[in-house]
Amino acid sequence: MSAQGWLILFGVLGVVILVEIIIARRKNMQVYTMTDTLVNISCGILERVFDFFWFVLMYFLFGYLFENVALWQIPANPFTWFLGLLVADFLAYWHHRLSHEINVFWAAHIVHHQSEQLNLTTVFRVSLFAVINRSFFFIWMPLMGFDPTTTVTTIAFVGAFQFVTHSRLVPKLGILEHIFSTPSNHRVHHARNEKYIDHNYGHVFIIWDKLFKTYCPEEEEPEYGITTGFESADAYNAHFFYWKDLFARARKANKWSDKIKLFFSKPGWTPEDAGYLPNRYYTDEKGNRLPHERVIKPEFGVYMLINNLFTLGLFIWLVALGGSESSRTWEMFRDNPQILGLTGIILFSIFAHGRMLDSQVAANIIDGIRLILIAIGIHWFFGNTEYASWLIPSVWIYTAIMIGWLIRISTKGMVGALPASQVHATV
């Protein structure tokens, strides 16, 4: 996709998300929370930044396999494109299913299931490790003879289709429920209710679930999230917390066979001498699980929203600088300090955003460093560009205002306390 295409896409996504927010409010439904939405977007940026570079390697590999390894080459036409879509969706089904059945894959995929909300931004909550995992499933397409363009576009279609399936507002769609992965079918997949767990893995078509006996219809609206809970708004923590869980349990296990087995077993298994780590959710005085909600003060919320949107803007800028996917090369990355500079600023910004939302130690200092690095970095990497005369002063004004605002909210206290009923963590 060209840079202009990406910009149009981001604009359309923003409008559709805004429409969902408006409709949900009119229906008096809590579909979005501030912290959940921000961490969804941060995870999505991390995943897309990684894929920005990873795609170059995979596109080259797809082309090499198609030209030099495939036993035959399937001609590209509308019929073979649809055939490719079926193959891509079939491979996506098995990647998705195994991501629930093998711990090393679940450690990547669990990020997508952490949210206790379900809305259009949930589709962005994907781990960068999942990018690597799914590549080695889709690699079968060029080996089967599908050309790189067909391979990439069908994979992109499978991914884009997910955007319409993550919604609580769309009711059941009649006969389509038996053909496609509809919002109703996918709501079941995101459930933590026992009867719904590990069902409806399909991305575009639900026929694979029916064929392999993993289909379950939605009977009542599910409870969303993971059974063990997740109480953080830090995108990096979201990426690594289950890996830390696995390694912590592996250290406790005495047998090397159990240590290794843990990483390749189902998520429900653990060595007897390792046990499970404590759950990460809060309960009321009766022991009932409470929803994950970070209570933040309005002024702090506005500050975080503005700065997260600024980071999103930097990411859109990065994508625009990169041009179309097929035109990217490692030489372009090596010889373009602006791309590397923006990447560094984005990655550090997401780290700072997470520290702030989780009220971590020295979070305000880290965020201050972020703002200073933005001011210095924009001058350093873009000082010789034709738009430096207006860009640099604009960014300096922005960072100066944000630093003043950061000092203000730091002195007033940033994050509100949790409700009194949420003071006891489940163990």
N, C-alpha and C positions, 0 to 999 in steps of 0.2 A: 504494500500500500504506500502511496506517495505521502509526503509530509502534509500536503493539503488535505488528502483523504483522512489522515489521522486527526487533523484539526476539526474537520467536519464531524467525524465520529465522536470525538470528545464532546463537541457541542450538542449533538443529538442525545448522547447518554445523559448529559447534565439536565437537559430539558425533560427527558422521560423520568428521571429520578425526582425532579421537582414536582412533576405531575403526580407521581405516586405519593409523595409526601402530602400534597394538598388533598388528594382523594382520601387518604388514610385519616387525616384530621377531620374531614367532613363526616367520615364514618365513625369517628370517635375511637379509632384503633391506634394503639401504640405500636407502630411498626419500626420507627427509627428512634434511637437515642444518640446523643452527641458523641459519647466516647466510642460506642460500638461502630458508628459510621466512620469516625476518623481512623480507627485501627483497621477497618476494612480497606479504606483507601490507601493507608500506609503499606499494608501487606501487598495490595495490588501493585503499588509503585515498585516495591522491592522485587516482586516477581517479574514485572515488565522490564525493569532496568537490567536484571540478570538475563532475561530472554533477548534483550536488545543486542547483547554480545553473543549469547549462546546460539542465536539463530544463524549467525554467519557460519559457524562450524557445522551445524546440522544441515543447512542448505547445501553447503559444499559436499557433505557426506551423502546426502540424498542424491545429488547429481552424479557423484562418483559411482555409487552403487547402481544407479539406473544405467549409466553408460558402460560400466565395466564388469558388473557382477550379475545383474539380472539375466536370466536365461532367455527372456523375450521382452519386447517393449510394447506395451499396450497403446494403441493409437489414441490420441486425445480428441474426444468429441463429447457432446452432451450426454450420450448414453454411458460412456466409460467414466465420465465425471460422476454421474449418479451411482454407478457401480463402485467408484472410489469412495463416495460418501458412505455407502453401506459398509465397506471394508473399514474405513476410518472409525465409524461408529461402533463396529464390532470390536475393534482393537481398543477403543476407548472404554467400552463396557468391561473388558477383561482387566485393563489397567485400573479402572475404578474399583472393580470387585476385589482384586488382589490388594489394592491399597487399604482395604478394610480387613484383610485376612492375613497379612504378613506385617510384622511390627516395623521393619525398616521402611516399608511403604506407608504404613499408617502414621509413622512419625512425620512424614511429609504431608500427608493428606489431612491429618487431624486439624491443621490450621483452618481448613475450610469449614469444619464443623464446630468450632469453639463458640461461635456467636449464639446467643440465646434469642436473637432476633432473626427474622428472615425477610429480606427486602432486596431490592435490585443491587445494592452495593455489596451484598453478601457474595456475589459472584466474583468480586475482586479479591476476596480474602483467600488467596492461594499461596502456597509455599514455593519459594524458588527451587527447593529440592524436587518438587513435583514436576518442574520443567524438565529436569534431567531424567526422572523416572519415565515419564510418558514418552520421551524421545526414543527410548529403546523399545517401546511398543510400536510406535508409528514407523520405525525404521524398516518394518516388514513391507511397507507399501512400495518403496522403490525396488526392493528385492522381488516383489511380485510383478514388477514391470510398469508401475505407475510413474509417470514423469514427475520431476520435482514440482512443477506448477500445479498439477492436479493434486499431488500429495499435500502441498502446503495450503492450497485453497480449501480442500475438503476438511483438513484439520482445523483451519480457521473457521469454517462454517460450523463444525461441531462445537468449537469453543464459543462462538458468537451466539449459538442457539441457547446456551446456558443462561444468557442474560434474561430471557423471557420466562425461564422456569423458576426463578427465585422470586416468588411473590406470594403474599398471603391474600391479595385482593382479587385474584382471578378464580372464579368458581370452577367446578367440574365442567368439562367441555364435551359431554356426551360420548359419541362414538370415537372421538379423537383420543379419549383416555386409553383406548385399547390399541392405539397405533403409535402415538408419540409420547415422549416424556413431557407431560404437561405440568403446569405449576402444582396441581393436586398430587400427581404422582411423585413429583420431586419434594414436596413438603413431607411426604412419608419418609423419604430418604434422609432428610435432615432431622428426623425425630429422635428423641432419646427414650421414647416409650418402648417398653420391652417388646411388644408385639410388632413394632415397626422397624426395629433395629436390623440393619444389614439387608435392606430390600431396595428395589428400584434403582439399580445402578445405571440404567440407560441414559444416554446423553441426548440424542435426538429421537431415537425410536425405542419404544418400550417392549418391542417384540423379543429382544434378547432376554429380558427378564422373564417373559412368559415362557420362552424356549428353555431356559436354564433354571426355572422354578425359583426365581428370586423376586417375583412380582407380589405386591401387596397393595390393595386399593385403600384409599383414605376413607376412614369411617367417621372419625372426629378429628378436629384440628390437633396436630401434635404439640408436644412440648419440645422446644428446640434446644440445641446445644449438645455437649458431651456428658456422659453419665458422671464423670468424675469432676466436672466443673472446671472453669478457667476464670480467674479473677485478676486479669491484667489488661491494660490498654496499650501495652508496649509491643509493637510489631516484631521486634527482634526476640522478645520473650515468647511471643506466639510461635515463632519459627523453631525455637530451640528447647522449649520446656519439656516436650515429650522425649527428645533425645537425652536430656539430662535425667529424666525419669528412668529411661532404659539403662543408661550407664550406672546410675545409682543402684539399681536393682542387680545389675550384673556384678558390681563390686561386692555386694552382699552374698551372692551365691558362691558356695565353696567349690562346686564342680565346674571344671572348664567346659564340660559338655553342656551344662545348664546355662553358662554364660553365653555361649554361642547360640544355643537353641533359642534363647530369649529373643534374639534379634530376628529370627526367622520363623517364630511361632505366631499363633494368633494373639491378638491383643489381650484376650481374656486369660492367657496362661502366664504364670510366673513361677520361678523356682520356689519350692516349699520353704527354703531357708532365707529367701529374699522377701517374700510377701509383696504387698502393694504399698505404695506411698500414700499418704493421707489425701483424701478428696480435697478439691479446691472450690468449695462453695460454702455459703453461710446458711444457717438455719435459725428459725425462730425458737421461742421458748418451748415449743412442743416438738421440736425436732424436724419440722417440715422445711424442705428446701426453699430458699428464697431466691428470687431472680437476681442476676448480677446487674447491679446498677451503680455507677459511680456518680455520686452527687457532687456537682461542681457549681461554683458560683457563676452567675450569668456573665460578669465581666471577664472572668477567666475563660469561659466558654467561647466568647466572641474572639478573644485574643488567640485561642488555639485554632478556631475555625479559620481566621484570616491567615495565620501562619501556615496551616496545613494546605490551604488553597494556594498560597504562594509556592510551597514545595511542589504541589501538583502542577502549577504553572511552569516551574523549572523543568519538570519531567516532560511536559508537552514541548517545551523548547528543545530539550534533548532529542526527542523523537523527530522534531522538525529538522534539526541539524543533521540527523542520521540519514534523512531521505528515505527512499523506498527500501524495503528489506533486501531485495535481490541485488541492490547496488552497493550494499555495505561490504567492506573488506577489513581485514585486520590491519592492513596498511593505513586505511582511513582513520582507524582509531589511534594507531601509533603516531600518525602525523598531525592529528587534530587535538591540540591541548584543550580546546574549548569543550569538546565532548568529555574528555577525562576530568576536566575541572568541574563541569556541571554534575557528573556522576558522583564525584567525591562530596560535593556540597549536598546533593540529594540524600546520599546514604547517611551522612552525619546528621542532617536535619531530621530524618526519620528516627534516628537514635535519640535526639534531643526531644522530639515530640513525645516519644514513649516515656522518657524519664519524667517529663512534666505531667503527663496525664496520670502516671502512677505515683506521683509525689515522692520520687526517689531523692536520696540525699544529694545535695548540690545540684538539683535539677535546674534551678534558676541560673546558676553559674554556667552550666553546660549550655543552656539556651542563649545566654549572653554571648558565649564563645561562638555559637552558631551564627548569630547575627553579625558579629565582627568578621567571621570568616567569609560570610556572604559579601560584605562590603569590600573586603580585601580581594576576594576571589574574582568578583565581577570586574574589578579594575585590572587585576593581574592577567586574566584570561581574555578579556574582551576590550582592553584599552586601545587596541590598534584596529578595531572594527569601524566600519563606516557609521555605525549607530552609537558609538561610544559617547558622543557629545550629549545625547539626551538620556542614554541608558544609565550611565554611571551616576550622574546627579540624582536620577529618580530612585535608584537603589539605595543610595546613601541617605536620601530623605526617608525612605521607607524604614531602613534599619535604625536610623536615629529615633524615629517615632516609636518603633517597636521596643527599643532599649528603654526609652522613658516609660512606656507602658509596662514593660516587664518589671522595672523597679517599683512601680506603683502597686501592681498586683502581688509582688513578693512581700511588700511590707504589710499588705492587708490580709494575706493568707489566701492561697490559691484554691485548694480543693476542700470542699465541705466534708464533714464527718459522715460516716455511714450511719444509717438509722440504728437506734439502740437495739432493735430486735436482731441485728446482724452482727453481734459482737462475738458469737461463738462459732468457730469454724468446725465443720464436721471432720471426724478422724476415722 
